[in-house]
Amino acid sequence: MIKYLENENDFAKIIANDLVLVDFYADWCGPCKMLSQVLEQVTTINILKVNVDNFPDIAKNYQVMSIPTLIIFKKGEEKSKKIGFVSQSQLNDWLEENL
């Protein structure tokens, strides 16, 4: 399930869940748009999309310097990070390694 962050205060609550994949993106970013299509196929983990233009403090806090950036959180702790576009098979392999 894909959810879009709407309130900065909700971020900590959402990532406190067991496993969450956070997609740091921007609407103007071409690779981010391509990655969105890949993420729509994911059913093994909840996905939270965070627009870096709307929530720059969250992006800064997790040292997001390039987008798209994917971070897997387990109970609020950063477990793994991927930067840049990934194909469906690359994403599936990475998730399998970390779930």
N, C-alpha and C positions, 0 to 999 in steps of 0.2 A: 504494500500500500504506500502510495506517495502522498506526502503531506507537505504543504508550504508553510514555512514559519511566518506567522502574522504578528507575533508579539515577542519582543526580545526577552521578556521575563519567562516565557514558556520554554526557551531553549534548554535550560538546565533540567527542567522537569522531563522533557521529552527524551533527552539523551541518558537520563537516569534509568530508563527501561533496560531490559536485558541486553538486547543488541539493536543498534540503530545505525544505518548508513546515512551520513550527512553529505549532501552534494552542495558545495559552495559554487555558485554560478552567478551570471549576470544575463539579463535579457538580450543585450547587444552582442554577446559572445557566440560566435559561430560554432566552435567545438562544444560549447555547453549545450547548444540546441541539438547537435548530433548526439551527444551523450544522453540527453533526455529521452530520445527514442530508444536507446539501449536500456535505460533504467526502467522504462515502462514494461519490459519483459521480465523483470526481476520479481519473484514471488517468495523468495526465501528469507527476506529481511525487510523490516519497515524502513522506509526512506524518508528523510526530512530534507527538503530543498531550502537552502538559505541564500537569499539574494544579497550578494556582497555590497551592492549599492545601497540597499535598505538597512543592512546590519553590518556596517564596517567594523564596529567594535568587536563583534563576535569573530569575524574573519581575522582581525588583528590578533586577538587572543589565541587563536590556533595557528598563527603564523602562515596564513594563506596569502601567498605572494603571487600565485598564478591561478588562473581558473581555466577549466574546471579543476577543483580539488575534491577528492572523495576521502572521507575519514570514517572508519568504523569505530563506533564507541561501544564499549561493553560496560554497563552499569555506571555510565558517566565518565569512564576513563578512555582516553584515546588508545586504540589497539593497533591500528594500521592506517597508513595514508597512501593515496595514489594521486599523482598530479598529472593533469592532461587527459586527453581523450583516450578511452579504452574501448576496444571492440567487445562484442557480446561474449566471445569465448575468453578473452582476457579477463573480463569482469567476473565471469562465472568461475574461472580458475582462482582468482584472487579471493572471491567470497568463500569458495570451498576451503581454501587454506586457513581462513580466519573465522569460520563459523563453527 
